[in-house]
Amino acid sequence: MTKKIRIIDFPTTFWIANTMEIFERMAWYGFFAVSSLYITGAISEGGLGFSDEDRGVLQGVVTFFLYLFPVVSGALADRYGFKKMLFAAFVVLVPAYYLLGQ
């Protein structure tokens, strides 16, 4: 006989980590959606003036490194510990998202 695990039985750290991840993903996808408009916007309107092709290449390269980076960061977490690397990641992410919003 197996015991069913209720959703409320998960530890507090589970909820904290998942809540942080949800907010980080919302920030990333929110930025990624709006960045297309900024990248292809006219320079006179505050955009970068890139063509759609250039935007596609730029966002493709960024996405490639986004999916490659966990391999590197996983190796660093194995070497230095996941808590230190998680802290370092948020030390970088919080000011980065703040600056993106400026």
N, C-alpha and C positions, 0 to 999 in steps of 0.2 A: 504494500500500500504506500503510495507516495503522498507526501504532504504538499498541498498547493501553496505557492507563495503569493501572498496578496501584495498588491502594489504599495500598500502602506508599510510593508515590512522592510522595504529597502532602506539602507542607512542614509543618514543625513548627507554624507559626502557624495553619495550617488546623486542626490537631488541638486546639490550645489554644483557639481561638475557638469551635469547635464543642462542646468539652467545657464551656466556660463557659456557652454557650447551653443545653445540655442541663440543667445544674444549675439555671440560672435558670428554665427552663420547669417543671422538677419542683417548684421552690419555689413558683412561681405557681399551678400547678394543685393542689398540695397545700393551699395557703392558700385557694384559691377553693372547694375542696370542703368544707373545715372551716368556712369563714366562714358558710355557710348555717346550720349548727348554732348558731354563736355569735350571729348576727343574730336568729334566731327563738327562741333559748333564753329561758327565763323569767328575769326580772330577779333573782329570788331565788336563782337558780342561777348567776349571773354573766353571763347573756346580755343582749342589748339589748331583748328583748321585742317586736320588730317582728312584724307579720303577714306571712304568706307573700306577699301582694301587695306590701307595702312592700319586702320582701327582693328580690322579682323586679325591681321598679323600680330599686332601688339597685344590684343586680348588673348589670342591663342598662345603666345609665348608666356604671358603672365600665368595663364591657366596651366600650361605645361609645368612650369616651375612650382606652381601651387600644389600639384599632385606629386611632383618629384621630391619636394622638401620633406614630407614625412619620413622618407627613407633616411635622409641625413639626420633629421631631428630625432628619429627613433634610435639611431646609433649613438647620438650624443646623450640621449636619456638613459640608454643602457650603461654608458660610461660614467656619467655624473649623477644619475638618479633622476627619476621622473618629476619629483617635487621641485628640484632646482630648475629643471628645464621648463616646467609649467610656469613657475614664477617668472623666469626670464622671458618666456613667450608673452605673458601678459604685461610685463614691463615694456616690451617693444610695441605690443598691439594697442594698448590704451592711448599713449601719445600719438601713435600713427593714425588711429581713427579720429582723434581730436583734431589733428592737423588737416586731415582730409575734409573735415567739416568746416574749416575756416574759409 
